[in-house]
Amino acid sequence: MERWDIVEAQIVQAVYKTGVYIGECLQVKEAENKALVKVVAVKKHPQQGDLHHPKQTEGVFFHERKALAQFEKAWMPLSSLKSYQGEVLEYKESLSIAWNQLHEKLKSEETDFNLKSLEKLNDLKKEYRFE
């Protein structure tokens, strides 16, 4: 679906920084090339670390990156949105699945970046309170 086909009240998949979310499009500002999206589920958990220096741990501030919260609203570029027709899981369940997918991916290769990311991700798990 082209970006100009996104309409208000539509369920969309949206990329925000390094996370992917399912949400409701609340408002479209075509002139500014953005849409306000209310998050209802997490499709892909954000990567940990410095967005400007991906996969690096030395000489950078290694950020802990939380997923956007349930019902959080964020302005997202229209180019990052597409119509979503799939199943929309309950927020907490979707967050747990996305967290586990990233956790498994990071565990698959022992690098400094992955180890530091796992540390941050495990801290987030306590905050998310799922198990």
N, C-alpha and C positions, 0 to 999 in steps of 0.2 A: 504494500500500500504506500503510495506517495505521501510525503509529509503534508501536502495540502488537503489530503483526504481525511486527516484526523479531525474529529469533531468533539465538541463538549459532550460529556456523559458517556463517552466511548471507553471501553476497557482496552488498555494499551500495554505493550511491553516497552519499557524505557531503560536506556542505558544512562546511568548517572555516575560520573567518575569511573570507577572500575567495577561497580555493581550493576546488576540487572534486576529490574523490579516489574511487577505487574501492578497496575494502578488505574484509577479513573481519571480521565482527562477532565479537568474542571474549567479550564479557560485556555483559549488559543489566542496568541498575539502574533499573527502572521508577519506583520511589519517588523517585529523584533525577533522573528524566527524562534519563538519559544512557546512552551505550553506549561501550564500549571498542572501537576499530576499529584493525586493523593494516593499514597502507597497502600496497597492492600495485601501484597505478598512479595516475597523475595525469591528471585529466580537464580541469581548468582551472587554470592557474598563478595563484598569488596576485597581486593588485595590489600595486604598490609604493607607498610613501608612508605617511602617517599615517592609520590606520584611523578615527580620530575626526574627522579633517578631510580627507575625501576630495577629491581633485582640487586640493588646495592645496599651494603650495610656499613661500609667504611666512609667516614666523613660526611654522613648525612643524618638528619634527624629521622629516626625510624618511627613513623606514625602508627598508632593503633587506629584502625579504620572500622567503625561500626557500620552495620547496615542501617539504612534509613528506618525509622520507627513505623509501626503500624499507624496509618492515617496521617503520617507526616506529609506535608505538602512541599514540593520543590519545583522550581522553574527548570525545565529541561529543554535542550535544543530540539526543535521539531525533527531535525535529521536523525535524532536518536530514538524516535518513537515509531512504533508500528502497531497496527491493529493486532489484538490478541484474542484468539478464539478458543484456546485450550481451557483445561480445568484450572480453576483458581482455588488453590489450597488455602486453608486457614493460615493466618499470618505466622503464628508460632511454629506450626508444622513446617511451613515453607522455609522459615529461617533455620530451623534445625537441619533440614535436608541440605540447604545451601551451605551451611556451616560444615556439615559432615563431608560434603563433596570437596570443598576447599581443603579441609583437614587431610583427607585421604590423598589428594593431589600433592600436598606439601610433604607428606610422609614418604612419598614414593622416591624421593631423591634427597640425599643428605647434603645440603649446601648451607653455607652460612645464612643466606637469605631465607631459605626454607625453615631453618631452625629458629631464627629470630621471628619469622612470621608465625610459626607454631606457638611460640611463647605468647605473642600478642593475642592470637586466636584463642588460646586456652584461657587467658585473662577475660576475654570477651564472653566465653562460655559461662563463666561465673556470673557475669552481669546479665546475660540473657536469661539465665535460670531455666534451662531446659535439660532434661535427661530422662 
